[in-house]
Amino acid sequence: MTSTKNKNSFSVGKQIPFSLSQSEIKLPPALTARFDLYPENKRRPVNKTVFKNEYFQLTYNMKDNSLNISSQGDLVYSAIPYDTARNYIQRAAIQYLLYPEAARQYIESHKKNLETYLKLSIFQITNKRVNRNSPKVVQAYNAILEDPLLEIQILGRLLQHDETGALSANLAGKFLFSENVKTGISGYVSEYLHFAVQLTQTLPIMTDGKTIRLLESALQDDAIADNHLTFESDIEAALALLPQDVKQTIKNSIVIRKQIVPGNNKLLLRSEFGKELSEVRKNYVAHSVDPGELEQYFENVLPEENTNLINVVSDIHTTAGKLPFINNNFNILAGDLHDSHLEEEIEGLCVIGNHDLVYVLPKSENKENEEWQKWRPFFKYEWFQELVLNPDDSWYKLPIGNHIYYECVKAELEKRFPKMNVLNNNSIIHKGIRYIGLTIPVALAKRKKKQQAFIFKSLKYLLNEEHSIPTVIVSHAPLFNELSMLSQNSRAYEKNYVCSEPKIMALFEQFNIIGAIHGHHHIPASSGRYKIVNFAGKELFVVCSIYSKMNTGFELTHLLEVEN
């Protein structure tokens, strides 16, 4: 197992493409031939098994041409109810295999934040407060570094912290060794590592713990390849640190492709503990705290600046008076900027989000105040009255199209971002790419016909019979489901908000529209930054990149190069 990888590529503070979304995969005949190996595929028209062992399987979705690793029925990921870190921990497991030293550095760089979590964890189980230098905190911190399977989990928890905000629920089970051993996650991690190595040694597959790619169809990008496990990956350094039984199981996968070797890491199986797990979940009382309320207790140890040439960010929602990231190149801000006031620096384009409609308004509650003068013409509208008093009840009453209110919002945003092009149903060209910015603050599913009529009319006008120029459409809410990054399993997904206007499809067919960018749904970084979709008979990219402490933006350049 040799590799030419740079061992520092998973370094503290460097943005690593952990969560690059995969493009569509067309399985070669050698892999589709494996369908016949598994009898269950005869009754599965969509999800076909490609490879499996006792606890995990690789499936191929025939509809969207995607590969996915999932655990099989009996193996439980975590005894902690509503534990949302599985994807982060799986990504951490792969990165630990590839770069164990860098994984340790990442954890150590978060030491102060980790000590805060340990203090809170100890308080949750003892009801006694301890300080950072307490022997109990020191002991708990050292226990993490002495157990590789817990260290992998902590790396995953910290990735989640950096992407979605501070954690609050069931901290003891997540951070204290004494409590963590009861969760079954270590057993899950050991079996996941085994399967990932077994899979990549058997098939021409590469994975970063989130995405699955075929080796021959992977992007020729060193940053991507360096953070994916393949049959060539050098994992000897990580194996030397793992428990002996886990190490031996993985080595057996490499040498003789053997199935599971029993180990000392207790697995949590539904067949053994299903009743107890059901009772725990049934009696569970959620005690999560909004991450925004916890930020004051943690520090940001990651860099705020990135060097993306075309930097996509959305849903910043800042209330600090300044943007929480730095990029001196071209930025695309897909709405919901909030109260940032900049006299210089940031350049690029932005579109209007629903929260921007509120945050540009005067803060004074006295409507007779002079600050409200320019907004008085809107007082007569019911939607505006609700926008001022209770914004969440007003979103789906917002005006559609080129309403004068949006022009007033645009004027306010231009004052705050003097070097930005605020696109309110207009367009600009940057380095040969045309960007059309549509004002779609929310997905108006109940008024879909009017909304899509507006989309068609605006696109037809802005495309201006210029058929060949590469074009990207930017909006805050997605245009419709076909161009959304939102999962169909999400509670926010509007199943009826599909494109039902054939004239829009015709425009996509006739013009060189190569992709779309949106925000609004606050899609976590672990879900990926982009995907490739089929619409109007061709492939398009869709990007959604919310701001977080780790994700200061998405580099759009390589997608533009591929499409061109």
Beta strands, then each sheet from edge to edge (+ up, - down):
strand 1: 47-52
strand 2: 56-61
strand 3: 66-71
strand 4: 205-207
strand 5: 212-214
strand 6: 310-313
strand 7: 330-333
strand 8: 347-350
strand 9: 420-422
strand 10: 426-430
strand 11: 433-437
strand 12: 471-474
strand 13: 513-517
strand 14: 530-535
strand 15: 538-543
strand 16: 554-555
sheet 1: 1+ 2- 3+
sheet 2: 4+ 5-
sheet 3: 9+ 8+ 7+ 6+ 16-
sheet 4: 10+ 11- 12- 13- 15- 14+
end
